[in-house]
Amino acid sequence: MIELPELVAGGLAAGTLSALALGGSLVRSRRQKAALRAEVTELRAQLEGAEGAFITEVEHLAARRMPAAAAQLAHPHLRVPGPARQHTPGTPTGIALEYVLTALREELSAQRTRIDAAAQAGLRGATREIQAALYRLQDALRGLQQRYDDPELAQTLFALDHENEQSLRRAQVAAVVCGAWVGLAREESHVVDAVTGGQARLSGYHRVQVNNHLEPGTALVSHAVEPVAIIVAELLDNALRHSAPDTDVVVNLEHVHHGVCVTVDDAGLGMTQDERARAQRLVAGSDPILLTDLGDPPRMGLAAIGQLTRQFDLSVDVSSPSPYGGVRAVLRVDSHLLGRIDPGERPPSVSAPRSTRERAARREAVRERAVRETAVRETPVLQAAVPEAAVPESALPEIGSAESPVPAMPAPAGPAAEHERAPAPGHEQPGDLGGLPQRRRRHRAASPGAPEPQQAARRPEEAAAALAALQYGTAAARAPKRASAPDPHRTDDEGGAAR
């Protein structure tokens, strides 16, 4: 049987062990609580730092990045700033913020397109009414021009008609930018007529110098005439507006491998690299055109060119400078838009510049005609010399002998007198040439009572041909003679000149 002191000692020992175990557990729990408290404090600091960084990024997004992204839609050269903190890109927060910018761009683009389409529809309807009114006014003015003959009134009516044509061009350009049709359907026309038609729609048309190097009869198909006239008018308008009023704008029409090129050169200030790139982007017509991109007030010329180049398969280039210091604009019309018109049946308009090839061909034709007429005038003299050679020598007196002197021929009257003038004193006579036979010209004596033949009056074409022949002969006489080329003015072997 266990005694009481032992029980007490055992109880005390057990209590001591329990107290020691409980104290160790309490110490561990306190340590764990302190560690947890420190971890919570650290996590709270990190959370507060992350929250502050997120708030900073959101404020930076709203204050700088979103406005820049919205402005970049209208001005692509602008740069959108990055996140405020360097370590944000690539993190979930940075990725989420980029998603916000992307969604903002897409929504703004959609809204801009929708609003711009509504604005274009309203402007298209307004310009349609304005164009109809201007066409009616144009018909009325032309009716008045045909009705009245007063010079001062006619001059005023022509000035009003030209002002109305300029207003009509502006309305037409606005309608084209808004997606409307060009408004006119023309028949097949000469390329030079389309170019001069665009030139006539401008106020400074007298400063435009057109050089036509095309083959006569080069024409545009019917559906390409009005677009080409509009494009040429806008290119000339830009050239005239951005060059000094005392300078000319040079236009050259030339054949190229794939069609025809219309080159416009001005002597203006030119464009910077960014302006040239933007202009080329507009005239290319590859991007959709928005009215909000054209400035305030909208500058629609290049935008209208871009619409027409895309619709009618034309090509315009403004990326190169002009040799005169300004801008060179080149319109290329491909071969499938070209046709052929007989210039004899349907010649170009009277005001259109003539082709340099046509003038060269005309000069060559006049030169050939002059040569033929010269040959025709020389033919009677040659024919008169042929019968003399057919006479046998026995029937002719021996020239130069004393027994059979040559009878003196009477001096013929009229132009033939110039061929039969007496030799000047001191010149050799036929008998002084060693007895060699010499050929003399013989002329039929005119009947005393026969009237002189009247020379027929020349037609204007013959007079022009004669004047051209005279000019050609003068130029040929001044030029150095070739040894192998025959002289067209020689009438016989003695070197007499035709008169």
C-alpha positions as CSV (number, residue, x, y, z in Angstrom):
1,M,0.0,0.0,0.0
2,I,1.4,3.3,-1.1
3,E,2.0,5.9,1.6
4,L,0.7,9.4,1.6
5,P,4.0,11.1,1.2
6,E,4.8,9.2,-1.9
7,L,1.5,10.1,-3.4
8,V,2.1,13.7,-2.7
9,A,5.6,13.6,-4.2
10,G,4.2,11.9,-7.3
11,G,1.5,14.4,-7.6
12,L,3.9,17.3,-7.3
13,A,6.2,15.7,-9.8
14,A,3.3,15.3,-12.2
15,G,2.1,18.8,-11.6
16,T,5.6,20.1,-12.2
17,L,5.9,18.3,-15.5
18,S,2.5,19.5,-16.6
19,A,3.4,23.0,-15.7
20,L,6.6,22.8,-17.6
21,A,4.8,21.4,-20.6
22,L,2.1,24.1,-20.4
23,G,4.7,26.8,-20.1
24,G,6.6,25.5,-23.2
25,S,3.4,25.5,-25.2
26,L,2.6,29.0,-24.0
27,V,6.0,30.2,-25.0
28,R,5.7,28.6,-28.5
29,S,2.2,30.1,-29.0
30,R,3.5,33.5,-28.1
31,R,6.4,33.1,-30.5
32,Q,4.1,32.0,-33.3
33,K,1.7,34.8,-32.5
34,A,4.6,37.3,-32.7
35,A,5.7,35.8,-36.0
36,L,2.2,35.9,-37.4
37,R,1.8,39.5,-36.2
38,A,5.1,40.4,-38.0
39,E,4.0,38.6,-41.2
40,V,0.6,40.3,-41.1
41,T,2.3,43.6,-40.7
42,E,4.6,42.9,-43.7
43,L,1.7,41.7,-45.8
44,R,-0.3,44.8,-44.9
45,A,2.6,46.9,-45.9
46,Q,2.9,45.0,-49.2
47,L,-0.8,45.4,-49.8
48,E,-0.7,49.0,-49.1
49,G,2.3,49.4,-51.4
50,A,0.6,47.4,-54.1
51,E,-2.6,49.4,-53.6
52,G,-0.6,52.6,-53.9
53,A,1.1,51.4,-57.0
54,F,-2.2,50.3,-58.6
55,I,-3.8,53.7,-57.7
56,T,-0.8,55.4,-59.2
57,E,-1.0,53.4,-62.4
58,V,-4.7,54.0,-62.7
59,E,-4.2,57.7,-62.2
60,H,-1.4,57.7,-64.8
61,L,-3.6,55.7,-67.2
62,A,-6.5,58.1,-66.8
63,A,-4.4,61.3,-66.9
64,R,-1.8,60.5,-69.6
65,R,-2.1,57.2,-71.4
66,M,-5.8,57.2,-72.3
67,P,-5.8,60.7,-73.8
68,A,-2.6,59.9,-75.7
69,A,-4.2,56.7,-77.0
70,A,-7.3,58.7,-78.1
71,A,-5.2,61.3,-79.8
72,Q,-3.1,58.7,-81.5
73,L,-6.2,57.6,-83.6
74,A,-6.2,61.0,-85.3
75,H,-2.4,61.6,-85.2
76,P,-0.6,58.2,-85.7
77,H,2.8,59.8,-85.1
78,L,2.0,60.5,-81.5
79,R,3.5,58.2,-78.9
80,V,1.5,56.7,-76.0
81,P,3.5,56.8,-72.7
82,G,4.2,53.5,-70.9
83,P,3.3,52.6,-67.2
84,A,4.4,54.8,-64.4
85,R,6.5,52.1,-62.8
86,Q,9.2,50.2,-64.6
87,H,8.3,46.8,-63.1
88,T,4.6,47.1,-64.0
89,P,4.9,45.8,-67.6
90,G,4.4,42.0,-67.7
91,T,2.7,41.9,-64.4
92,P,-1.1,41.1,-64.1
93,T,-1.7,44.8,-63.4
94,G,0.3,45.9,-66.5
95,I,-1.5,43.3,-68.7
96,A,-4.9,44.4,-67.4
97,L,-4.0,48.1,-68.1
98,E,-3.0,47.2,-71.7
99,Y,-6.3,45.5,-72.1
100,V,-8.0,48.7,-71.0
101,L,-6.1,50.7,-73.6
102,T,-6.9,48.2,-76.4
103,A,-10.6,48.2,-75.6
104,L,-10.5,52.0,-75.5
105,R,-9.0,52.3,-78.9
106,E,-11.4,49.8,-80.5
107,E,-14.4,51.6,-79.0
108,L,-13.2,55.0,-80.0
109,S,-12.5,53.9,-83.5
110,A,-16.0,52.4,-83.8
111,Q,-17.6,55.5,-82.4
112,R,-15.6,57.8,-84.7
113,T,-16.5,55.7,-87.7
114,R,-20.2,55.8,-86.8
115,I,-20.2,59.5,-86.1
116,D,-18.2,60.3,-89.3
117,A,-20.5,58.1,-91.4
118,A,-23.5,60.1,-90.1
119,A,-21.7,63.4,-90.8
120,Q,-20.8,62.2,-94.3
121,A,-24.4,61.2,-95.0
122,G,-25.7,64.6,-94.0
123,L,-23.0,66.4,-96.0
124,R,-23.6,64.2,-99.0
125,G,-27.3,65.0,-99.0
126,A,-26.6,68.8,-98.7
127,T,-24.0,68.8,-101.5
128,R,-26.4,66.9,-103.8
129,E,-29.0,69.7,-103.4
130,I,-26.2,72.4,-103.9
131,Q,-24.9,70.7,-107.0
132,A,-28.4,70.5,-108.5
133,A,-28.9,74.2,-107.8
134,L,-25.6,75.1,-109.3
135,Y,-26.2,73.1,-112.5
136,R,-29.5,75.0,-112.9
137,L,-27.7,78.3,-112.5
138,Q,-25.1,77.2,-115.0
139,D,-27.8,76.4,-117.6
140,A,-29.4,79.8,-116.9
141,L,-26.1,81.7,-117.4
142,R,-25.4,79.9,-120.6
143,G,-28.8,80.7,-121.9
144,L,-28.2,84.3,-121.2
145,Q,-24.8,84.2,-123.0
146,Q,-26.5,82.9,-126.1
147,R,-29.4,85.4,-125.9
148,Y,-27.5,88.7,-125.5
149,D,-24.7,90.1,-127.7
150,D,-23.6,93.0,-125.6
151,P,-19.8,92.6,-125.1
152,E,-19.8,94.0,-121.5
153,L,-22.8,91.9,-120.5
154,A,-21.2,88.8,-122.1
155,Q,-18.0,89.4,-120.2
156,T,-20.0,89.7,-116.9
157,L,-21.9,86.5,-117.7
158,F,-18.7,84.7,-118.5
159,A,-17.2,85.8,-115.2
160,L,-20.3,84.7,-113.3
161,D,-20.2,81.3,-115.1
162,H,-16.6,80.8,-114.1
163,E,-17.4,81.6,-110.5
164,N,-20.3,79.2,-110.6
165,E,-17.9,76.5,-112.0
166,Q,-15.6,77.0,-109.1
167,S,-18.4,76.7,-106.6
168,L,-19.6,73.6,-108.4
169,R,-16.1,72.1,-108.2
170,R,-16.0,72.6,-104.4
171,A,-19.4,71.0,-104.0
172,Q,-18.4,68.1,-106.2
173,V,-15.2,67.5,-104.3
174,A,-17.1,67.5,-101.0
175,A,-19.6,65.0,-102.4
176,V,-16.8,62.7,-103.7
177,V,-15.1,62.7,-100.3
178,C,-18.4,61.7,-98.7
179,G,-18.7,58.7,-101.0
180,A,-21.0,60.2,-103.7
181,W,-20.6,59.6,-107.4
182,V,-18.7,62.1,-109.5
183,G,-22.0,63.5,-110.7
184,L,-21.4,63.6,-114.5
185,A,-21.3,61.0,-117.2
186,R,-19.3,62.1,-120.2
187,E,-18.5,60.5,-123.6
188,E,-15.1,59.3,-124.6
189,S,-12.8,62.4,-124.8
190,H,-9.3,63.3,-125.7
191,V,-6.9,63.2,-122.7
192,V,-5.8,66.8,-123.4
193,D,-9.4,67.9,-123.3
194,A,-9.9,66.3,-119.8
195,V,-6.7,68.1,-118.6
196,T,-7.7,71.5,-120.0
197,G,-11.2,70.9,-118.6
198,G,-9.8,70.6,-115.1
199,Q,-7.6,73.6,-115.7
200,A,-10.6,75.7,-116.7
201,R,-12.3,75.2,-113.3
202,L,-9.6,77.2,-111.4
203,S,-9.2,80.9,-110.8
204,G,-5.5,80.9,-111.8
205,Y,-5.9,78.9,-115.0
206,H,-3.8,81.5,-116.9
207,R,-0.7,80.4,-114.9
208,V,-0.9,76.8,-116.1
209,Q,1.3,75.9,-119.0
210,V,0.3,72.6,-120.7
211,N,2.8,70.7,-122.9
212,N,1.1,68.0,-124.9
213,H,3.5,65.2,-126.0
214,L,0.8,62.6,-126.6
215,E,0.0,60.9,-129.9
216,P,-2.9,62.7,-131.6
217,G,-6.1,60.8,-130.8
218,T,-5.1,59.5,-127.4
219,A,-8.4,59.4,-125.5
220,L,-10.0,58.3,-122.2
221,V,-12.9,55.9,-121.9
222,S,-16.1,57.5,-120.9
223,H,-16.2,56.6,-117.2
224,A,-12.6,57.9,-116.6
225,V,-13.0,61.4,-118.2
226,E,-14.6,63.2,-115.2
227,P,-12.4,61.5,-112.5
228,V,-9.3,62.5,-114.4
229,A,-10.6,66.1,-114.8
230,I,-11.3,66.3,-111.0
231,I,-7.9,64.9,-110.1
232,V,-6.1,67.3,-112.4
233,A,-8.1,70.2,-111.1
234,E,-7.2,69.4,-107.5
235,L,-3.5,68.8,-108.2
236,L,-3.4,72.2,-110.1
237,D,-5.3,73.9,-107.3
238,N,-2.7,72.7,-104.8
239,A,0.1,73.8,-107.1
240,L,-1.4,77.2,-107.6
241,R,-2.2,77.8,-104.0
242,H,1.2,76.9,-102.7
243,S,3.3,78.8,-105.3
244,A,4.0,82.5,-105.9
245,P,1.5,84.3,-108.2
246,D,4.2,85.3,-110.6
247,T,5.3,81.7,-111.3
248,D,3.9,79.1,-113.7
249,V,2.7,75.6,-113.1
250,V,4.0,73.3,-115.8
251,V,1.9,70.3,-116.9
252,N,3.4,67.6,-119.2
253,L,1.4,64.9,-120.9
254,E,3.5,61.9,-121.9
255,H,3.2,58.3,-123.0
256,V,4.7,55.7,-120.6
257,H,5.0,51.9,-120.8
258,H,1.7,51.2,-119.0
259,G,-0.4,54.2,-120.2
260,V,-0.3,57.9,-119.9
261,C,1.2,60.2,-117.3
262,V,0.1,63.7,-116.4
263,T,3.0,65.5,-114.5
264,V,2.3,68.7,-112.5
265,D,5.4,70.7,-111.4
266,D,5.2,73.9,-109.3
267,A,7.8,76.3,-108.0
268,G,6.3,76.6,-104.5
269,L,7.8,76.0,-101.0
270,G,7.5,72.2,-101.2
271,M,6.6,69.9,-98.3
272,T,8.4,68.4,-95.3
273,Q,8.9,64.6,-95.1
274,D,6.0,64.2,-92.7
275,E,3.7,66.3,-94.9
276,R,4.7,64.4,-98.0
277,A,4.1,61.0,-96.3
278,R,0.6,62.1,-95.1
279,A,-0.2,63.5,-98.6
280,Q,0.9,60.3,-100.2
281,R,-1.2,58.3,-97.7
282,L,-4.3,60.4,-98.6
283,V,-3.9,60.2,-102.4
284,A,-3.2,56.5,-102.3
285,G,-6.8,55.8,-101.0
286,S,-5.7,52.7,-99.1
287,D,-7.1,53.9,-95.7
288,P,-10.6,55.0,-94.9
289,I,-11.1,58.7,-95.0
290,L,-12.7,60.5,-92.0
291,L,-13.8,64.1,-92.1
292,T,-12.3,64.6,-88.6
293,D,-8.9,63.8,-90.1
294,L,-9.1,66.6,-92.7
295,G,-8.6,69.5,-90.3
296,D,-10.8,72.5,-89.4
297,P,-11.9,73.7,-91.9
298,P,-11.6,70.4,-93.8
299,R,-9.1,70.3,-96.7
300,M,-10.7,67.8,-99.0
301,G,-8.6,68.0,-102.2
302,L,-6.2,65.1,-101.5
303,A,-9.0,63.1,-99.8
304,A,-11.1,63.4,-103.0
305,I,-8.1,62.2,-105.1
306,G,-7.7,59.2,-102.8
307,Q,-11.4,58.3,-103.2
308,L,-11.2,58.5,-107.0
309,T,-7.9,56.6,-107.3
310,R,-9.5,53.8,-105.3
311,Q,-12.8,53.7,-107.2
312,F,-11.4,54.1,-110.8
313,D,-8.0,52.3,-110.6
314,L,-5.9,55.4,-111.1
315,S,-2.5,56.1,-109.5
316,V,-1.2,59.4,-108.0
317,D,2.2,60.0,-106.6
318,V,3.3,63.1,-104.7
319,S,6.4,61.7,-103.0
320,S,9.1,63.4,-105.1
321,P,10.1,67.1,-105.2
322,S,9.8,69.2,-108.3
323,P,12.9,70.3,-110.2
324,Y,11.6,73.8,-109.8
325,G,11.7,73.6,-106.0
326,G,8.1,72.8,-105.2
327,V,6.2,69.5,-105.4
328,R,5.9,67.1,-108.4
329,A,2.5,65.3,-108.7
330,V,2.2,62.5,-111.2
331,L,-1.2,61.0,-112.3
332,R,-0.8,57.7,-114.2
333,V,-3.7,56.5,-116.3
334,D,-3.3,52.8,-117.2
335,S,-3.8,51.4,-120.6
336,H,-7.2,49.8,-119.9
337,L,-8.6,53.3,-119.3
338,L,-7.4,54.7,-122.6
339,G,-9.0,54.6,-126.0
340,R,-8.5,56.1,-129.5
341,I,-10.4,58.8,-131.3
342,D,-9.9,59.8,-134.9
343,P,-8.6,63.4,-134.7
344,G,-9.8,64.0,-138.2
345,E,-13.4,63.2,-137.3
346,R,-13.4,64.5,-133.7
347,P,-10.5,66.9,-133.2
348,P,-9.7,68.2,-129.7
349,S,-11.1,71.5,-128.6
350,V,-9.7,74.7,-130.1
351,S,-8.3,75.9,-126.8
352,A,-6.4,72.6,-126.1
353,P,-2.7,72.7,-126.8
354,R,-1.6,70.8,-130.0
355,S,0.5,67.8,-129.7
356,T,4.2,68.3,-130.3
357,R,4.1,65.1,-132.4
358,E,1.3,66.5,-134.5
359,R,3.3,69.7,-135.1
360,A,6.4,67.6,-136.1
361,A,4.3,65.5,-138.4
362,R,2.8,68.7,-139.9
363,R,6.2,70.2,-140.5
364,E,7.4,67.1,-142.1
365,A,4.3,67.0,-144.4
366,V,4.8,70.7,-145.3
367,R,8.4,70.0,-146.1
368,E,7.5,67.1,-148.3
369,R,4.9,69.1,-150.0
370,A,7.4,71.9,-150.6
371,V,9.8,69.5,-152.1
372,R,7.1,68.0,-154.4
373,E,6.0,71.5,-155.5
374,T,9.6,72.5,-156.2
375,A,10.0,69.3,-158.3
376,V,6.8,70.1,-160.2
377,R,8.0,73.7,-161.0
378,E,11.3,72.3,-162.3
379,T,9.7,69.7,-164.5
380,P,8.8,72.1,-167.5
381,V,12.4,73.3,-167.7
382,L,13.7,69.8,-167.9
383,Q,11.1,68.8,-170.4
384,A,12.1,71.8,-172.6
385,A,15.7,70.5,-172.6
386,V,14.8,67.0,-173.7
387,P,13.7,67.9,-177.3
388,E,17.0,69.7,-177.9
389,A,19.0,66.6,-177.2
390,A,16.8,64.6,-179.7
391,V,17.7,66.9,-182.6
392,P,20.4,65.3,-184.8
393,E,23.7,67.1,-185.0
394,S,23.6,67.3,-188.8
395,A,20.4,69.5,-188.6
396,L,22.0,71.9,-186.2
397,P,24.4,74.6,-187.4
398,E,28.0,74.2,-186.2
399,I,28.2,76.4,-183.2
400,G,31.2,78.5,-183.1
401,S,32.1,78.5,-186.9
402,A,32.2,81.6,-188.9
403,E,30.2,80.1,-191.8
404,S,27.1,79.4,-189.9
405,P,26.8,82.0,-187.2
406,V,24.1,81.5,-184.6
407,P,21.1,83.7,-185.3
408,A,20.3,86.0,-182.5
409,M,17.2,85.0,-180.6
410,P,14.7,87.7,-179.6
411,A,14.5,88.4,-175.9
412,P,11.3,86.8,-174.7
413,A,9.0,88.9,-172.6
414,G,7.8,88.0,-169.1
415,P,9.6,85.7,-166.7
416,A,11.5,83.9,-169.5
417,A,13.6,87.0,-169.9
418,E,15.5,86.2,-166.8
419,H,16.8,83.0,-168.4
420,E,17.9,84.6,-171.7
421,R,19.8,87.7,-170.6
422,A,22.8,88.8,-172.8
423,P,26.2,87.9,-171.4
424,A,28.0,90.7,-169.7
425,P,31.1,92.2,-171.4
426,G,34.3,90.4,-170.7
427,H,32.6,87.0,-170.3
428,E,33.4,84.1,-172.6
429,Q,31.2,83.6,-175.6
430,P,30.3,80.2,-177.0
431,G,32.9,80.6,-179.8
432,D,35.7,81.3,-177.3
433,L,35.5,77.8,-175.8
434,G,37.7,76.0,-178.3
435,G,34.9,75.2,-180.7
436,L,33.1,72.8,-178.3
437,P,29.4,72.6,-178.9
438,Q,27.4,74.4,-176.2
439,R,23.7,73.8,-175.4
440,R,21.4,76.7,-175.7
441,R,17.9,76.9,-174.3
442,R,15.2,77.4,-176.9
443,H,11.9,78.9,-176.3
444,R,8.9,79.1,-178.4
445,A,8.1,82.5,-179.6
446,A,4.8,83.8,-178.5
447,S,2.3,84.9,-181.1
448,P,2.0,88.6,-181.4
449,G,-1.7,88.7,-180.9
450,A,-2.0,86.0,-178.3
451,P,-3.0,87.3,-174.9
452,E,-0.8,86.5,-171.9
453,P,-2.1,83.6,-169.8
454,Q,-3.5,84.8,-166.5
455,Q,-2.1,83.1,-163.4
456,A,-4.7,81.5,-161.3
457,A,-5.2,82.8,-157.8
458,R,-3.6,80.7,-155.1
459,R,-5.6,79.0,-152.4
460,P,-4.7,79.6,-148.7
461,E,-3.2,76.1,-148.5
462,E,-1.0,76.7,-151.5
463,A,0.2,80.1,-150.1
464,A,1.0,78.5,-146.8
465,A,2.9,75.7,-148.6
466,A,4.8,78.2,-150.7
467,L,5.8,80.2,-147.6
468,A,6.9,77.0,-145.9
469,A,8.9,76.1,-149.0
470,L,10.6,79.5,-148.9
471,Q,11.5,79.1,-145.3
472,Y,12.8,75.6,-145.8
473,G,14.9,76.7,-148.8
474,T,16.4,79.6,-146.8
475,A,17.3,77.3,-144.0
476,A,18.8,74.8,-146.4
477,A,20.9,77.5,-148.1
478,R,22.3,78.6,-144.8
479,A,23.1,75.1,-143.6
480,P,26.4,73.5,-144.8
481,K,26.0,71.6,-148.0
482,R,26.6,67.9,-148.2
483,A,28.7,66.6,-151.1
484,S,26.5,63.7,-151.7
485,A,23.1,65.4,-151.5
486,P,21.6,66.8,-154.7
487,D,20.7,70.5,-154.8
488,P,16.9,70.7,-155.3
489,H,17.3,74.3,-156.7
490,R,19.5,73.3,-159.6
491,T,17.7,73.2,-163.0
492,D,20.4,72.1,-165.3
493,D,24.0,71.0,-165.5
494,E,25.2,74.6,-165.7
495,G,24.1,75.4,-162.1
496,G,21.3,77.8,-162.9
497,A,18.9,78.3,-160.0
498,A,15.2,78.0,-160.3
499,R,13.4,81.3,-159.9
